[in-house]
Amino acid sequence: MLHHLHRILPDPRNAVVIVGFAAGTRSRDLVDGARTLKMFGEYVPVRAEVADVPHFSAHADAGQIIDWLRNAPAPHTTYLVHGEETASETLRDRIDDELGWTAVVPRSGEAVLVR
């Protein structure tokens, strides 16, 4: 993906359509109006048009995840390691409230021993 962006971002004749992103990603930077992005050790100018298509994602929403988990055996601990922190914390709380499972959002860099 980065190779494609590196090639097409500098040309104003191009467009990049963002259909989902997370905090701290280059996609988020583009949606927020970044004028340059650092890739492969160099700064690439953003001259291409950037279009954000909100509410379009290949990921399940929290309700779909809870429904899917209902059919699984309860684990000792559920670790939520993907997604924005506030969304992960909200899902953690729903897993605890609705399923009665222990769910944790590890801190960045935290190591967890899984047995």
TIKEBA-335067 format. One record per residue: residue in three letters; residue number from 1; x, y, z of N, C-alpha, C in turn. Coordinates in steps of 0.2 Angstrom, whole numbers. Layout:
# residues N
+------+-----+-------+-------+-------+-------+-------+-------+-------+-------+-------+
: code : pos :   n.X :   n.Y :   n.Z :  ca.X :  ca.Y :  ca.Z :   c.X :   c.Y :   c.Z :
+------+-----+-------+-------+-------+-------+-------+-------+-------+-------+-------+
:  ALA : NUM :     X :     Y :     Z :     X :     Y :     Z :     X :     Y :     Z :
...
+------+-----+-------+-------+-------+-------+-------+-------+-------+-------+-------+
//
This chain:
# residues 115
+------+-----+-------+-------+-------+-------+-------+-------+-------+-------+-------+
: code : pos :   n.X :   n.Y :   n.Z :  ca.X :  ca.Y :  ca.Z :   c.X :   c.Y :   c.Z :
+------+-----+-------+-------+-------+-------+-------+-------+-------+-------+-------+
:  MET :   1 :     4 :    -6 :     0 :     0 :     0 :     0 :     4 :     6 :     0 :
:  LEU :   2 :    10 :     6 :     4 :    14 :    12 :     5 :    17 :    14 :    -2 :
:  HIS :   3 :    19 :     8 :    -6 :    22 :    10 :   -12 :    17 :    13 :   -17 :
:  HIS :   4 :    11 :    11 :   -17 :     6 :    15 :   -21 :     5 :    22 :   -19 :
:  LEU :   5 :     4 :    23 :   -12 :     4 :    30 :   -10 :    10 :    34 :   -12 :
:  HIS :   6 :    16 :    31 :   -11 :    22 :    35 :   -12 :    22 :    37 :   -20 :
:  ARG :   7 :    19 :    33 :   -24 :    19 :    35 :   -31 :    14 :    40 :   -33 :
:  ILE :   8 :     8 :    39 :   -30 :     2 :    43 :   -33 :     1 :    49 :   -29 :
:  LEU :   9 :     3 :    50 :   -23 :     1 :    56 :   -19 :     4 :    62 :   -22 :
:  PRO :  10 :    10 :    62 :   -25 :    13 :    69 :   -27 :     9 :    72 :   -33 :
:  ASP :  11 :     5 :    68 :   -37 :     2 :    70 :   -43 :    -5 :    72 :   -42 :
:  PRO :  12 :    -7 :    79 :   -43 :   -13 :    81 :   -42 :   -19 :    79 :   -47 :
:  ARG :  13 :   -17 :    75 :   -52 :   -22 :    71 :   -56 :   -24 :    65 :   -53 :
:  ASN :  14 :   -21 :    63 :   -47 :   -24 :    57 :   -44 :   -28 :    58 :   -38 :
:  ALA :  15 :   -32 :    53 :   -36 :   -36 :    53 :   -30 :   -35 :    47 :   -26 :
:  VAL :  16 :   -36 :    48 :   -20 :   -35 :    43 :   -15 :   -42 :    43 :   -11 :
:  VAL :  17 :   -45 :    37 :   -11 :   -51 :    36 :    -7 :   -50 :    32 :    -1 :
:  ILE :  18 :   -52 :    35 :     5 :   -50 :    32 :    11 :   -57 :    29 :    13 :
:  VAL :  19 :   -57 :    23 :    15 :   -64 :    20 :    16 :   -64 :    17 :    24 :
:  GLY :  20 :   -59 :    19 :    27 :   -58 :    17 :    34 :   -51 :    18 :    37 :
:  PHE :  21 :   -51 :    20 :    43 :   -44 :    22 :    46 :   -44 :    21 :    53 :
:  ALA :  22 :   -38 :    21 :    56 :   -38 :    21 :    64 :   -33 :    27 :    65 :
:  ALA :  23 :   -34 :    29 :    72 :   -29 :    35 :    74 :   -22 :    32 :    73 :
:  GLY :  24 :   -18 :    37 :    72 :   -11 :    36 :    71 :    -8 :    32 :    65 :
:  THR :  25 :   -13 :    32 :    60 :   -11 :    29 :    53 :   -10 :    35 :    48 :
:  ARG :  26 :    -7 :    33 :    43 :    -6 :    38 :    37 :   -13 :    39 :    34 :
:  SER :  27 :   -18 :    35 :    34 :   -24 :    36 :    31 :   -28 :    42 :    36 :
:  ARG :  28 :   -27 :    41 :    42 :   -30 :    46 :    47 :   -27 :    53 :    45 :
:  ASP :  29 :   -20 :    53 :    44 :   -16 :    59 :    43 :   -19 :    62 :    36 :
:  LEU :  30 :   -20 :    58 :    31 :   -23 :    61 :    25 :   -30 :    64 :    26 :
:  VAL :  31 :   -34 :    60 :    29 :   -41 :    63 :    31 :   -41 :    69 :    34 :
:  ASP :  32 :   -36 :    70 :    39 :   -35 :    76 :    43 :   -32 :    82 :    39 :
:  GLY :  33 :   -30 :    80 :    33 :   -27 :    86 :    29 :   -20 :    86 :    28 :
:  ALA :  34 :   -16 :    81 :    30 :    -9 :    81 :    29 :    -6 :    84 :    23 :
:  ARG :  35 :    -1 :    88 :    23 :     2 :    91 :    17 :     8 :    86 :    14 :
:  THR :  36 :    10 :    83 :    19 :    16 :    78 :    17 :    15 :    72 :    22 :
:  LEU :  37 :    18 :    66 :    19 :    18 :    60 :    23 :    25 :    57 :    23 :
:  LYS :  38 :    28 :    55 :    28 :    34 :    52 :    28 :    34 :    44 :    26 :
:  MET :  39 :    37 :    42 :    21 :    37 :    35 :    19 :    44 :    34 :    16 :
:  PHE :  40 :    46 :    28 :    18 :    53 :    26 :    16 :    58 :    31 :    17 :
:  GLY :  41 :    58 :    34 :    23 :    63 :    39 :    25 :    63 :    46 :    21 :
:  GLU :  42 :    58 :    47 :    18 :    57 :    53 :    14 :    50 :    56 :    15 :
:  TYR :  43 :    50 :    63 :    14 :    43 :    66 :    15 :    41 :    67 :     8 :
:  VAL :  44 :    34 :    64 :     7 :    31 :    64 :     1 :    25 :    69 :     1 :
:  PRO :  45 :    25 :    74 :    -4 :    20 :    79 :    -4 :    13 :    76 :    -6 :
:  VAL :  46 :     8 :    78 :    -3 :     1 :    76 :    -4 :    -2 :    81 :    -9 :
:  ARG :  47 :    -2 :    80 :   -15 :    -5 :    84 :   -20 :   -11 :    81 :   -23 :
:  ALA :  48 :   -12 :    74 :   -22 :   -18 :    71 :   -25 :   -24 :    73 :   -21 :
:  GLU :  49 :   -30 :    72 :   -24 :   -36 :    73 :   -20 :   -37 :    68 :   -15 :
:  VAL :  50 :   -39 :    69 :    -9 :   -41 :    64 :    -4 :   -48 :    64 :    -2 :
:  ALA :  51 :   -51 :    59 :    -3 :   -59 :    58 :    -2 :   -60 :    53 :     4 :
:  ASP :  52 :   -63 :    55 :     9 :   -65 :    51 :    14 :   -72 :    48 :    13 :
:  VAL :  53 :   -73 :    42 :    14 :   -80 :    39 :    13 :   -81 :    36 :    20 :
:  PRO :  54 :   -85 :    40 :    24 :   -86 :    38 :    31 :   -91 :    32 :    32 :
:  HIS :  55 :   -91 :    29 :    37 :   -95 :    24 :    39 :   -95 :    18 :    34 :
:  PHE :  56 :   -89 :    17 :    31 :   -88 :    11 :    27 :   -82 :     7 :    29 :
:  SER :  57 :   -84 :     1 :    31 :   -78 :    -3 :    34 :   -80 :   -10 :    33 :
:  ALA :  58 :   -74 :   -14 :    32 :   -75 :   -21 :    32 :   -75 :   -25 :    39 :
:  HIS :  59 :   -75 :   -21 :    44 :   -74 :   -23 :    51 :   -82 :   -24 :    54 :
:  ALA :  60 :   -82 :   -29 :    58 :   -89 :   -29 :    61 :   -89 :   -24 :    67 :
:  ASP :  61 :   -96 :   -22 :    68 :   -97 :   -17 :    73 :   -97 :   -20 :    80 :
:  ALA :  62 :   -98 :   -17 :    85 :   -97 :   -20 :    92 :  -103 :   -25 :    93 :
:  GLY :  63 :  -109 :   -23 :    91 :  -115 :   -28 :    91 :  -113 :   -34 :    88 :
:  GLN :  64 :  -110 :   -34 :    82 :  -109 :   -40 :    78 :  -103 :   -44 :    82 :
:  ILE :  65 :   -99 :   -41 :    85 :   -93 :   -44 :    88 :   -96 :   -48 :    94 :
:  ILE :  66 :  -100 :   -44 :    98 :  -104 :   -47 :   104 :  -108 :   -54 :   102 :
:  ASP :  67 :  -112 :   -53 :    96 :  -116 :   -59 :    94 :  -111 :   -65 :    92 :
:  TRP :  68 :  -106 :   -63 :    89 :  -101 :   -68 :    87 :   -98 :   -72 :    93 :
:  LEU :  69 :   -96 :   -68 :    98 :   -93 :   -70 :   104 :   -98 :   -75 :   108 :
:  ARG :  70 :  -104 :   -73 :   108 :  -109 :   -77 :   112 :  -109 :   -84 :   110 :
:  ASN :  71 :  -107 :   -86 :   104 :  -107 :   -93 :   102 :  -100 :   -96 :   104 :
:  ALA :  72 :   -96 :   -93 :   107 :   -89 :   -96 :   108 :   -89 :   -97 :   116 :
:  PRO :  73 :   -85 :  -102 :   117 :   -84 :  -104 :   125 :   -80 :   -98 :   128 :
:  ALA :  74 :   -82 :   -97 :   134 :   -79 :   -91 :   138 :   -71 :   -92 :   139 :
:  PRO :  75 :   -67 :   -88 :   137 :   -60 :   -88 :   138 :   -58 :   -86 :   145 :
:  HIS :  76 :   -52 :   -87 :   147 :   -50 :   -85 :   154 :   -50 :   -77 :   154 :
:  THR :  77 :   -47 :   -75 :   149 :   -47 :   -67 :   148 :   -47 :   -66 :   140 :
:  THR :  78 :   -51 :   -60 :   139 :   -51 :   -58 :   132 :   -47 :   -52 :   131 :
:  TYR :  79 :   -42 :   -51 :   127 :   -38 :   -46 :   126 :   -40 :   -42 :   119 :
:  LEU :  80 :   -41 :   -36 :   120 :   -43 :   -32 :   114 :   -37 :   -27 :   112 :
:  VAL :  81 :   -34 :   -29 :   106 :   -28 :   -26 :   104 :   -28 :   -23 :    98 :
:  HIS :  82 :   -34 :   -22 :    95 :   -35 :   -18 :    88 :   -40 :   -13 :    89 :
:  GLY :  83 :   -39 :    -7 :    86 :   -44 :    -2 :    86 :   -42 :     4 :    91 :
:  GLU :  84 :   -46 :     9 :    90 :   -44 :    15 :    94 :   -46 :    14 :   101 :
:  GLU :  85 :   -42 :    17 :   106 :   -42 :    16 :   113 :   -49 :    16 :   116 :
:  THR :  86 :   -53 :    22 :   114 :   -59 :    23 :   117 :   -64 :    18 :   115 :
:  ALA :  87 :   -64 :    16 :   108 :   -69 :    11 :   106 :   -67 :     4 :   109 :
:  SER :  88 :   -61 :     2 :   110 :   -59 :    -4 :   113 :   -61 :    -4 :   120 :
:  GLU :  89 :   -61 :     1 :   124 :   -63 :     2 :   131 :   -70 :     1 :   131 :
:  THR :  90 :   -74 :     4 :   126 :   -81 :     3 :   126 :   -83 :    -5 :   125 :
:  LEU :  91 :   -80 :    -8 :   120 :   -81 :   -15 :   119 :   -79 :   -19 :   124 :
:  ARG :  92 :   -74 :   -17 :   128 :   -72 :   -21 :   134 :   -77 :   -21 :   139 :
:  ASP :  93 :   -80 :   -15 :   140 :   -86 :   -15 :   145 :   -92 :   -19 :   143 :
:  ARG :  94 :   -93 :   -19 :   136 :   -99 :   -22 :   134 :   -98 :   -30 :   135 :
:  ILE :  95 :   -92 :   -32 :   133 :   -90 :   -39 :   134 :   -91 :   -41 :   142 :
:  ASP :  96 :   -89 :   -37 :   146 :   -90 :   -38 :   153 :   -97 :   -38 :   155 :
:  ASP :  97 :  -101 :   -33 :   153 :  -108 :   -32 :   155 :  -112 :   -38 :   152 :
:  GLU :  98 :  -111 :   -39 :   146 :  -116 :   -43 :   142 :  -114 :   -50 :   142 :
:  LEU :  99 :  -108 :   -52 :   143 :  -106 :   -59 :   142 :  -103 :   -61 :   149 :
:  GLY : 100 :  -101 :   -57 :   154 :   -98 :   -58 :   160 :   -91 :   -61 :   159 :
:  TRP : 101 :   -88 :   -59 :   154 :   -81 :   -61 :   153 :   -76 :   -56 :   156 :
:  THR : 102 :   -70 :   -58 :   157 :   -65 :   -53 :   159 :   -62 :   -51 :   152 :
:  ALA : 103 :   -62 :   -45 :   151 :   -59 :   -42 :   145 :   -54 :   -36 :   147 :
:  VAL : 104 :   -49 :   -36 :   143 :   -44 :   -31 :   145 :   -41 :   -27 :   139 :
:  VAL : 105 :   -40 :   -21 :   139 :   -37 :   -17 :   134 :   -30 :   -16 :   136 :
:  PRO : 106 :   -25 :   -20 :   134 :   -18 :   -19 :   136 :   -15 :   -12 :   135 :
:  ARG : 107 :   -11 :    -9 :   139 :    -8 :    -3 :   137 :    -3 :    -4 :   132 :
:  SER : 108 :    -1 :     1 :   128 :     4 :     1 :   123 :    11 :    -2 :   125 :
:  GLY : 109 :    13 :    -7 :   122 :    20 :   -10 :   125 :    19 :   -15 :   130 :
:  GLU : 110 :    13 :   -16 :   133 :    12 :   -20 :   138 :    13 :   -28 :   136 :
:  ALA : 111 :    17 :   -32 :   139 :    18 :   -39 :   138 :    13 :   -43 :   142 :
:  VAL : 112 :    10 :   -48 :   139 :     5 :   -52 :   142 :     7 :   -59 :   141 :
:  LEU : 113 :     7 :   -63 :   146 :     9 :   -70 :   146 :     2 :   -74 :   145 :
:  VAL : 114 :     2 :   -77 :   139 :    -4 :   -81 :   137 :    -2 :   -89 :   138 :
:  ARG : 115 :    -6 :   -92 :   142 :    -4 :   -99 :   144 :    -9 :  -104 :   140 :
+------+-----+-------+-------+-------+-------+-------+-------+-------+-------+-------+
//
